[in-house]
């Protein structure tokens, strides 16, 4: 995502706790920052892409947090998936410091991020969304304004992650089921993709499920566990019963207990195999 911003001509400062992760970006024209505060020097917008709500809060308000380093009216763009309630609580604190907030989680995975082909689901004031549109469109081919309130983007992402979680789990179940029926799973995989049963998760993860190679090249199973858990908590807060997502979450927790959490999420197929 950072590379796409540089390629699009934006002046970008980058920081990561592991400095070597920023070296290639500096070679492409970004400015390497020594700290989050250094990255925010003269910044019109700060983009945060980490894993959890606590990490977002730490970046903003922890020791040497950046919220106070940003100039008034600067924009904080939260692109992490942290759930509606968490981003709204953060927005209240940031607004009190005269900062503007856009919540803009993404979907699409590593390959689509490299291509600038992400889906970006943004929540916040329409005029702020339009102001940031060129930045978002550098990273995503589908940039959608989901509502006027911060958290609306996260809410749409919860629907997205409920579907992703269920689709991935059932893809693993289906390929293992094919083997249990005495069929060639690869033949079945290639066949059903041509019909109504196909899905992005089957098409994108099925090959690795069949190969048995779960080295981390896409999203880690631990991230999906976190996201489905957020979706279930958001559902519970609304009194909504989500039985399929709950069943998928149980499978992911089982996979984590078997030691698969740090592997690619396609490894969920091993739960059915075992």
N, C-alpha and C positions, 0 to 999 in steps of 0.2 A: 504494500500500500504506500509506503514511503517512497519507494522507487517510482511509482506512478506519479506522485506529486512532483518529484524532481524532474522527471521526464516532461511534465506538463508546464514547466517553467516557473514553478513556485519557489520562492526562497524558503528553504526548509532547514531548521536546526533539529538534530536528532540526538536522543539520549537513550541508552539502554544500560541496565546494571552491568551487563557483560559488554564491555567496550568493543570487543572484536566484532560484535554483531553490527556495529555501525560503520566499520571500515569500508565495506563495499559501497555504502551510500555516500560516504565522504568522497570516494573516488569518482562517483557519478555527479558530484556537485553540491551535496548537502554540507552543512556546517556541523561538525562534530561538537557536541556540547559536553562539558565536564561534569555537569550536574543538571537536574531538572530545572533549577533556577536559571542556570546559564542558558538552557534551551529556550526559556521564556523571555529572555532579554529582547525587548522591542517587538514582541510577538503580537500580532493581531488576533491570532487564534492558536489555541493549544488543543492538540488531538491526543486523547488518551486511549491506548489499546493495550489493556492488560487482561488478566483472567477473571478476577473476582471483584466484588464491591469493596471489600476491605483493602484491596490493592489500589483501587481508584481513590478511596478516602485517604490512604497513606500518601499517594502522590500529591493530593491537593492539600491535605491538612496535617500530615504527619510531621516528623522531625524534618526540618528544611522543606516543608511543603511549598508548593508553587502558587497557591491561591493568592498569597500576599505579594508575590513577585510580579504578577500580571498587572498591567495598567488598567484603570477603570474603563469599562465598555469592551474590553477584550472578550473573546468568545471561548468558552470551554466546550469542546465537542467530545462527548463521551461515546465512544464507538464499541466499548466492551459490552458484553451481555451480562447485565447485573440485575435485571428485573425492574418493574415500574416503581415500586415503593422506594427502592434504594436510590434510584436516580432522582426522584422527586425530593427526597430528603437532602441530597447533595445540592440540588438546584436551589433550595431555600437558603442554604448557607452561602452559596456563591452569589445569589442575587443580593443578599444583605451586604456583600462586599462590592457591589456595583459591577458585577461580572454577568455576562449573558451566557445562556446555556442552551445547547442543542443536544438532544439525545439521538444517537444515530447508529444503532447496532447494524451488523452486516450478516449476510449469508452468502455462501458460495464456495468456501474452501480455498485452499492454497493456490491451486491452479488458476481459478478464476480471479483471485486477488492479483496474481502476477500479470494477468491479461487486462486488468482494469475492468473486469466483468462482474463485479459483485452486485448483489441487491443491497441497497442501503435504505433502511426504514427510519425516517427522521420524525422526531416529535419536537415541537416548539413553535414559536411565533412564525407565521408565514413570511413576514419581511426578513426575519433572521435566516430562515431556510433559504430564501431567494438570494440573500447576500452570500451565503456559504455554498450555493449550488455549484459554482465553478470548481470549488475545492472537492466537493463530494463527487462530482461527475468525472474528476480525474481518476477516481478510485472505483467508481461503479457505473455500469451501463444502465442500471435501473435504479434511479434515485427517486424515492417516493415520499411525499409529505403525508404523514399518517395522522396528523392532528395538531391543533394549536397548543396543546399542553405538553410540557416536558413529561416523558413517560409514555406517551402514545406510541412512540417508536418501539420502546421496550415491550409494550403490550402486544403489538403486532409480531414482534420477534418471539414472544412466548407461544403464539399460535404456530409460528414457523417451527419452533423447536419441539412442540408437541408432535407435529407431523413428522419431523425428521427422526425423533426418537422412536416413534412407532414404526415408521417405514424401515428404518435400519434393523430394528429387532425382527420384524417380520421377514425381511430379506434373508437374514441369517437362519431363521426358522424354516423358510421355504426351501433353501438350498440343502439344508440338513435333512429336511423331510423328503426331498427328492432322492437323496442317497438311501434313506431308510426304506423307500419303496423299491429299491434295487435299480434305480435309474442312474444314468450318468449325469451328475449335477451340472457339468459344463454344457452338455447338450440341452438340458432343461433351461439353464440360464440364457443361452443363446436363443432358445425358442420363445420363451415367454416375454422377452424384451420386444418382440414383434407384435404383441397384443396388448390388451387392456390392463394386464397385470404389471406392466413396466412402471418404474418410478426412477427418479433421479438417484435415490440412495441405492437401489438395486443395481442400476447401470454403473454408478460411480464406484461402489464398494464391492460389487459382486466378484469382479475379477480377483481382487485381493483375498476375498473370502475363499475362493477356489484355490488360489496359489498357496494359502497358508502362510504368507509372508506379511507380518504385521509391524514391520519396522516403521517408525513414525515418519510419514510423509504427508499425511493429511491431518485431520483433527484427532487429538488423543481421546480415548474413551473417558478419561477423567473429566474432560471439558463437557462432554455430552451428559455425563452423570450430573454435573453441576447445573447445566442448562435445563434438563428435564426436571430436576428438583425445583428450580426456580419456577418453571411452568406449573408444577403441581401446587406450589405454595400460592401462586397468583390465583389458581383455580379455587383453592380452599378459601382464600380471602373473599371470593365472590360466592361461596356456597355452591360451586359447580363440581359435579361428580365427573371425574375423568378416568374411567376404569382401564382403558387401553393404555394410556400414558402411565398409569400406576403399575400395570403389569410389566411394561417395558422397563420402568425404573427398577423394579425388583430384579429383572434380568441383569441390568447394568451393575447393580450392587453386588449380585452374585459374581459377575465377571471380575469386579474389583477385588472381592474376597479371595478369588483364585489367583490374584496377582497380575491381572491383565490391564489394570487401570492406566499404566503409563504407556501402553501400546496403542497403536492405531485403533480407532473405534470399530473397524471392520472385524476385529478380533472377537466381537460378540458371538460370532458363529461358533467359537470353541465351547461356549456354554452348552449349546445344543449337542455338539459332538460328544462332549463328556457325559 
